[in-house]
Every structure is written in structure tokens, then in C-alpha cells.
Amino acid sequence: MTVNASATASASTGVELTVNGEKHVLDVEPRVTLLDALREQIGLTGTKKGCDRGECGACTVLVDGRRIKSCLTLAVMREGAEITTIEGVRHPLQEAFIRHDAFQCGFCTPGQIMSAIGLLAEGEPGSDAQVREQMSGNLCRCGAYPNIVRAIREVSG
């Protein structure tokens, strides 16, 4: 039996994603990333598409409370998980980012905030150096790192 690879690759599958507490039933190709499903099918564009290789962190979301890079996971792999995007959070970090001017162009800000929320959920972040290390997967091309660290430290107490 011969199988046409291009026909197999484009076959869609149904997936139910719970995003920000709301269920979404999507028809996606198995190779569609969670990032693309969030942005293109659900319409949540707060999660940014930066490098699309997991290097910049602009696409960081929470899955079952843990921070992940949504460009590195497939939508079908996250069925049954609780996904939280920047649109679904109201957190003191958001105000702390404003108070500490922890953003300039704003492109990385959603990913930075989502990663910081995950970092705080993991426990006490420790020293400034430890915060920088734990946030190292999230890049800021404007160089707002000291202000990001100050915002995280303020909220961590």
C-alpha cells in the first residue's frame, strides 16, 4: 500500500484546547504549533512570534502552571492541559513592569511577564543573579533586563 506523504501531512485533526479557562475546539494539522493555534485560530495575538525556534522566549505561555515556549510544542500535544496566555492574567507583575519601566518596545513583554509568573510560582527566585539566570530564556532586544529584575524582585517580596 502506498501512502501519499503530502496528503498525510495535511490531514487535519480535531483538538480541544482550554485557553484562559475557555474551551476551544480546533481543526488543526498535526504539525501546527501551539503558538500558531493560539494566534491564527483562536485569535490571541498577545503571545508573540519571535524566532520560532525557542530561542527568544517571546512566545512563553503557561501550561498547567509551568512556563513553556509555545513555538516548541504542538497544539495536539496540549489537549487536556490548562493553557494561560497574557490575555488571561491579571497579576501584580504587570503593574510592577510599568512602575519599573521594564519594557521599551514591548515586543518581549508578554513572554517576559508569563515567564516571570512561572518563575514566581516555582518558588522564591533568590538573588538578582538567580533571577537573571532563571529568566535567561527570555530575550529583550531593548536591554531592559535590570528593570525586569527589579519588577520581579518587587513582586517576589
C-alpha positions in Angstrom: 0.0 0.0 0.0 1.4 3.4 -1.0 0.6 6.4 1.2 0.9 9.9 -0.2 3.1 11.7 2.3 1.8 15.2 1.4 -1.8 14.1 1.9 -0.9 12.5 5.2 0.9 15.7 6.4 -2.0 17.9 5.6 -4.7 15.8 7.2 -6.5 17.8 9.9 -7.4 16.5 13.3 -9.7 17.9 16.0 -8.2 19.1 19.2 -9.8 20.7 22.2 -7.7 23.3 24.0 -8.6 25.0 27.2 -7.1 28.5 27.0 -7.6 31.1 29.7 -10.4 28.9 31.1 -12.3 28.7 27.9 -12.6 25.6 25.7 -11.8 25.9 22.0 -12.3 23.1 19.5 -9.9 23.4 16.6 -9.3 21.6 13.4 -5.5 21.6 13.0 -2.9 19.8 11.1 -0.8 17.7 13.5 2.3 19.8 12.9 0.7 23.1 13.9 2.4 24.6 16.9 0.6 25.8 20.0 1.8 29.3 19.2 0.2 29.2 15.7 -3.0 27.8 17.0 -3.3 30.5 19.7 -2.6 33.3 17.3 -4.1 32.2 14.0 -7.1 30.1 15.1 -8.1 31.4 18.5 -7.1 35.0 17.8 -5.0 35.6 20.9 -2.1 37.7 19.5 -0.6 38.7 22.8 1.7 35.7 22.6 4.4 36.9 20.2 6.1 35.0 17.4 9.7 35.9 17.5 12.4 33.5 16.4 10.0 30.5 16.0 12.9 28.3 17.3 12.6 28.6 21.1 15.5 30.9 21.5 13.8 34.3 22.3 11.0 33.4 24.7 8.5 35.9 23.2 6.0 33.0 22.9 6.1 32.0 26.5 2.8 30.8 27.9 1.9 28.7 31.0 0.7 25.1 30.5 -0.6 23.6 33.7 1.1 26.4 35.5 4.5 25.8 34.1 6.2 28.1 31.6 6.9 26.8 28.1 7.8 28.2 24.8 4.7 27.7 22.7 6.6 27.6 19.4 8.3 24.3 20.5 5.2 22.3 21.3 2.4 21.1 19.0 -1.2 22.0 19.7 -2.3 18.4 19.6 0.2 17.6 22.4 -1.6 20.1 24.8 -5.1 18.7 24.6 -6.4 18.4 28.2 -3.9 20.9 29.5 -4.8 24.3 31.1 -3.1 26.9 28.9 -2.7 30.5 30.1 -1.7 33.4 27.8 -1.0 37.0 28.6 -4.7 37.8 27.8 -5.7 35.5 30.7 -3.7 37.0 33.5 -4.2 39.9 35.9 -1.1 39.8 38.0 0.8 42.3 40.1 3.8 41.8 37.8 2.0 43.8 35.1 1.9 46.9 37.3 5.4 46.3 38.5 6.6 46.2 34.9 5.0 49.6 34.4 6.4 51.1 37.6 9.9 49.9 36.9 9.8 50.7 33.2 10.6 47.1 32.5 9.9 47.3 28.8 10.7 49.7 25.9 9.4 48.5 22.6 7.1 46.0 24.4 7.6 43.1 22.0 9.1 40.8 24.6 6.9 42.0 27.4 4.1 39.3 27.2 6.7 36.5 27.2 8.7 38.1 30.0 5.6 38.5 32.2 4.5 35.0 31.6 7.9 33.6 32.3 8.2 35.7 35.5 4.8 34.5 36.7 6.0 30.9 36.1 9.3 31.7 37.9 7.4 33.1 40.9 5.1 30.0 41.0 8.3 27.8 41.2 9.3 29.5 44.4 11.4 32.3 45.8 13.6 33.5 42.9 16.6 34.3 45.1 19.2 36.9 44.3 19.3 39.3 41.3 21.8 36.9 39.7 19.5 34.0 40.2 16.5 35.9 38.7 18.6 36.7 35.7 19.6 33.1 35.3 16.0 31.8 35.7 14.8 34.4 33.1 17.7 33.8 30.7 15.5 32.1 28.1 13.6 35.3 27.5 15.4 37.9 25.4 14.9 41.7 25.4 16.5 43.4 22.4 16.0 46.8 24.1 18.1 45.8 27.1 15.5 46.4 29.9 16.9 43.5 31.9 17.8 45.4 35.1 14.3 46.9 35.2 12.7 43.4 34.6 14.7 42.0 37.5 13.6 44.9 39.8 10.0 44.3 38.9 10.2 40.6 39.6 12.1 41.2 42.9 9.4 43.8 44.0 6.6 41.3 43.4 8.5 38.4 45.0 8.7 40.4 48.2 
